[in-house]
């Protein structure tokens, strides 16, 4: 039977007889991994929030553009109708003037 453990990435570097430095190192590595995961999670949340804000801004801009286009169409319709009424009134006045 072998008296020495086979060294792998899990147990390298070899621990001291008390085992404390390895435990501290693993706790330190775990804390570092947790910190990196938390930072990555925060970065992803910030990125998602930025994308959501950009999408909302684009949506509002599209809504404003649609409203403006609708107002322009309404203004054109009102102007065309007023022009037609004015032309009709002019023709009516001319016809009345010829009849007199």
C-alpha positions as a Markdown table, in Angstrom:
| # | Residue | x | y | z |
|---|---|---|---|---|
| 1 | Unk | 0.0 | 0.0 | 0.0 |
| 2 | Unk | 1.2 | 3.5 | -0.8 |
| 3 | Unk | 1.9 | 5.8 | 2.0 |
| 4 | Unk | 1.8 | 9.0 | -0.1 |
| 5 | Unk | -1.3 | 10.5 | -1.6 |
| 6 | Unk | -1.2 | 11.0 | -5.3 |
| 7 | Unk | -1.1 | 14.8 | -5.9 |
| 8 | Unk | -3.8 | 16.2 | -8.2 |
| 9 | Unk | -5.0 | 19.7 | -8.9 |
| 10 | Unk | -7.4 | 19.3 | -5.9 |
| 11 | Unk | -4.7 | 18.6 | -3.4 |
| 12 | Unk | -1.8 | 20.6 | -4.8 |
| 13 | Unk | 0.1 | 22.1 | -3.2 |
| 14 | Unk | 0.3 | 19.6 | -0.5 |
| 15 | Unk | -1.2 | 20.7 | 2.8 |
| 16 | Unk | 0.7 | 21.2 | 6.0 |
| 17 | Unk | 0.3 | 18.5 | 8.7 |
| 18 | Unk | -2.3 | 20.6 | 10.4 |
| 19 | Unk | -4.2 | 21.1 | 7.2 |
| 20 | Unk | -5.0 | 24.8 | 8.0 |
| 21 | Unk | -3.2 | 26.6 | 5.2 |
| 22 | Unk | -5.1 | 24.5 | 2.6 |
| 23 | Unk | -8.4 | 25.2 | 4.2 |
| 24 | Unk | -7.6 | 28.9 | 4.3 |
| 25 | Unk | -6.5 | 28.8 | 0.7 |
| 26 | Unk | -9.7 | 27.0 | -0.3 |
| 27 | Unk | -11.8 | 29.5 | 1.7 |
| 28 | Unk | -9.9 | 32.3 | 0.0 |
| 29 | Unk | -10.4 | 30.8 | -3.4 |
| 30 | Unk | -14.1 | 30.2 | -2.7 |
| 31 | Unk | -14.5 | 33.8 | -1.5 |
| 32 | Unk | -12.7 | 35.0 | -4.6 |
| 33 | Unk | -15.0 | 32.9 | -6.9 |
| 34 | Unk | -18.0 | 34.2 | -5.0 |
| 35 | Unk | -16.9 | 37.8 | -5.4 |
| 36 | Unk | -16.2 | 37.2 | -9.2 |
| 37 | Unk | -19.6 | 35.6 | -9.6 |
| 38 | Unk | -21.3 | 38.5 | -7.8 |
| 39 | Unk | -19.4 | 41.0 | -9.9 |
| 40 | Unk | -20.4 | 39.2 | -13.1 |
| 41 | Unk | -24.0 | 39.0 | -11.9 |
| 42 | Unk | -24.0 | 42.7 | -11.2 |
| 43 | Unk | -22.5 | 43.5 | -14.6 |
| 44 | Unk | -25.2 | 41.4 | -16.3 |
| 45 | Unk | -27.9 | 43.1 | -14.3 |
| 46 | Unk | -26.5 | 46.5 | -15.2 |
| 47 | Unk | -26.3 | 45.5 | -18.9 |
| 48 | Unk | -29.9 | 44.2 | -18.9 |
| 49 | Unk | -31.0 | 47.4 | -17.2 |
| 50 | Unk | -29.2 | 49.5 | -19.9 |
| 51 | Unk | -30.8 | 47.4 | -22.7 |
| 52 | Unk | -34.2 | 47.8 | -21.1 |
| 53 | Unk | -33.8 | 51.5 | -20.8 |
| 54 | Unk | -32.6 | 51.8 | -24.4 |
| 55 | Unk | -35.6 | 49.7 | -25.5 |
| 56 | Unk | -38.0 | 52.0 | -23.6 |
| 57 | Unk | -36.4 | 55.1 | -25.0 |
| 58 | Unk | -36.7 | 53.7 | -28.5 |
| 59 | Unk | -40.3 | 52.7 | -27.8 |
| 60 | Unk | -41.1 | 56.3 | -26.6 |
| 61 | Unk | -39.4 | 57.8 | -29.6 |
| 62 | Unk | -41.5 | 55.6 | -31.9 |
| 63 | Unk | -44.7 | 56.5 | -30.1 |
| 64 | Unk | -43.8 | 60.3 | -30.4 |
| 65 | Unk | -43.1 | 59.8 | -34.1 |
| 66 | Unk | -46.4 | 58.0 | -34.6 |
| 67 | Unk | -48.3 | 60.8 | -32.8 |
| 68 | Unk | -46.5 | 63.5 | -34.8 |
| 69 | Unk | -47.3 | 61.7 | -38.1 |
| 70 | Unk | -51.0 | 61.4 | -37.0 |
| 71 | Unk | -51.1 | 65.1 | -36.2 |
| 72 | Unk | -49.6 | 66.0 | -39.6 |
| 73 | Unk | -52.1 | 63.8 | -41.4 |
| 74 | Unk | -55.0 | 65.4 | -39.4 |
| 75 | Unk | -53.6 | 68.9 | -40.2 |
| 76 | Unk | -53.4 | 68.0 | -44.0 |
| 77 | Unk | -56.9 | 66.7 | -44.0 |
| 78 | Unk | -58.2 | 69.8 | -42.2 |
| 79 | Unk | -56.3 | 72.1 | -44.6 |
| 80 | Unk | -57.5 | 70.1 | -47.7 |
| 81 | Unk | -61.1 | 70.3 | -46.4 |
| 82 | Unk | -60.8 | 74.1 | -45.8 |
| 83 | Unk | -59.4 | 74.6 | -49.2 |
| 84 | Unk | -62.2 | 72.6 | -50.8 |
| 85 | Unk | -64.8 | 74.5 | -48.9 |
| 86 | Unk | -63.2 | 77.8 | -49.9 |
| 87 | Unk | -63.2 | 76.8 | -53.6 |
| 88 | Unk | -66.8 | 75.7 | -53.3 |
| 89 | Unk | -67.7 | 79.0 | -51.7 |
| 90 | Unk | -65.8 | 80.9 | -54.4 |
| 91 | Unk | -67.7 | 78.9 | -57.2 |
| 92 | Unk | -71.0 | 79.5 | -55.4 |
| 93 | Unk | -70.3 | 83.3 | -55.1 |
| 94 | Unk | -69.3 | 83.4 | -58.8 |
| 95 | Unk | -72.5 | 81.6 | -59.8 |
| 96 | Unk | -74.6 | 84.0 | -57.7 |
| 97 | Unk | -72.8 | 87.0 | -59.2 |
| 98 | Unk | -73.6 | 85.7 | -62.8 |
| 99 | Unk | -77.2 | 85.2 | -61.9 |
| 100 | Unk | -77.7 | 88.9 | -60.8 |
